[in-house]
Amino acid sequence: MNVVLSTLNSKFIHSSLALRYLKAYGKAHGQAYDIVEYTINMLVLHILSDITERNINVLGFACYIWNIEMTLHVVDMVKAVRPDIKIILGGPEVSFTADEILERCSAVDYVVQGEGEEAFYHLITALSDNRDGLEEPIAGVRGRHVSGALMGSTTTVEVKDLSTIPFPYVEEDMVDLEHKIIYYESSRGCPFSCQYCLSGNKNTVRFFPQERTFKELQWFIDHNVKQVKFVDRTFNCAPAHHRPLMEFIKNADTDTNFHLEMEPELMTEWETNILCETPPGRIQIEVGVQSTHKKTLDAINRYNDWPYIQAAIRPIIEAGRTHVHMDLIVGLPHEDKARFGQSFNDLFSLQPHALQIGFLKLLKGSGVRRMDEYQYVSDPLAPYEVLSTHVLSYEDVRFLKHFEDVFERFYNSERFRTVFSYIGAKLINGPVDAFTYFVEMTEAWLAAGHHKVNLKDIDQIEFLYRFFLDRNDMIAAELLQYDTLVSYRGKIRSEAVGLPKQTKELLQEGEAFWRNEELASRYIPNYTFKEWRKIRQQYVEMPMSEETANVLGIKNIQDKPFTVVIDVNKEVPPFIRPYVES
């Protein structure tokens, strides 16, 4: 029997851990499956063509909120031209609504509910033996009987002993996934019961064997994997489990980056300290705060002690060794636009490297989907995103979508980290709060009509430059120039942002300095004079105010006008070019 496992990833760089677990489990029990991954950006007819070129008896799809509608379209097409193929769906988007999916889409033969390794294997075993897997029910498998009736299990299953599931990666994966994100997990489940999420539905956590996990992490390191993204919903929920892993990651001899999702309420001084001491770039953490409003948190069965979170997270950000990503959700109960702004200000006060604004999704199987008292209006199709609530109008939601877009482009992109670190410090301690500041930026963005067109990078930079000038913030404007030079390696220049193209004539104003190798070497180690073209590529000379130079930490600032040299490769810090007589 030829079994193919597939999914529609949201982007090319993503890969499916779930499919690889199914394949590894099947192989360990004598079954062979092939994996074929597509993306939601591909044409349905191209996917259909690729599927029908293969000899397939059973076709399985992993279903999520980002791909369910397109997946159902694909399977409808497959069934229309290849009615002999048995189609099986699995994944969180179908696990809690199996009958609804089977009734909606006649092309679907079976739905695997919950963790699929054992259930899928038993279903393939039954089909291989010419049994339907329904008359003799298989835990977790629901399907369409030959009579047309829906039969089988209605249970959402879990694998109790995770040690029975083999490591999901093999050598050939390292070739196929060379330019993709590698996903991994050391545990399943969540100890919390947040009502907007499915991970804590059973309020339990199971762990993979720790010694095995050490070996698997070393396997990634030995294969020079760029990033390992843990999908554990609460990585730090059990000190006996996660602390040895964090010690291992910290002490490893590797350039691999490890992404961990951590619950701030469970972070102690131990976790804070290790994240302050770990080698730069080794770990990045995602911290889901979602809201700082107690009434909101009570409604969604979540507890946050904001002062405690601040004390745990602030030192990590200030240490600068661990990238910190924090999350908020728009549309939670009792949080109107103004109160969301307060939650935003609270998180912004920590100056995280990224502050992601998500929008509540009324996931099937989640508690919040049943909370009629909050008058939720949402998109009826996946991803079921909120459109309005009892305290948040559609107009507010629409504006906050634009707000999120602007904030993502400028603050979260990290291309403008210097200027927004400067602005952030002013907003935290100044008369204008961060939410108001970015609301005004969003209003300017909308007034310019930028939300209706696709802009190039230079267009966005010009918008930001004009926004700073309109606020008479020359320091921000000059810091934006600096960020543009170093973020784009000097390749983006525009008179509109005070960055004219570097010319030989402009550099020749300081020719005596550039030709004096002994003097220049005091600022640029191992400097030797190069042809003008190479100097123009790496070094930019520009005038700068004393205040901006102070922000950049430039030493020996002069009272008279001066010229700053910026190395677009950031190999040397910016410095004032000394005057040398020709």
Secondary structure, 3 states (H helix, E strand, C coil): CCEEEEEEECCCCCCCHHHHHHHHHHHHCCCCEEEEEEECCCCHHHHHHHHHCCCCCEEEEECCCCCHHHHHHHHHHHHHHCCCCEEEEECHHHHCCHHHHHHHCCCCCEEECECCHHHHHHHHHHHHCCCCCCCCCCCCEEEECCCCCEEECCCCECCCCHHHCCCCCCCCHHHHCCCCCEEECCEEECCCCCCCCCCCCCCCEEECCHHHHHHHHHHHHHCCCCEEEECCCCCCCCHHHHHHHHHHHHHCCCCCEEEEEECHHHCCHHHHHHHHHCCCCCEEEEEEEECCCHHHHHHCCCCCCHHHHHHHHHHHHHHCCCEEEEEEEECCCCCCHHHHHHHHHHHHCCCCCEEEEEECECCCCCHHHHCHHHCCEECCCCCCEEEECCCCCHHHHHHHHHHHHHHHHHCCCCCCHHHHHHHHHHHHHCCCCHHHHHHHHHHHHHHCCHHHCCCCHHHHHHHHHHHHHHCCCHHHHHHHHHHHHHHCCCCCCEHHHCECCCCHHHHHCCHHHHHCHHHHCCCCCCCCCCCHHHHHHHEEEEECCHHHHHHCCCCCCCCCCCEEEEECCCCCCCEECCCCCC
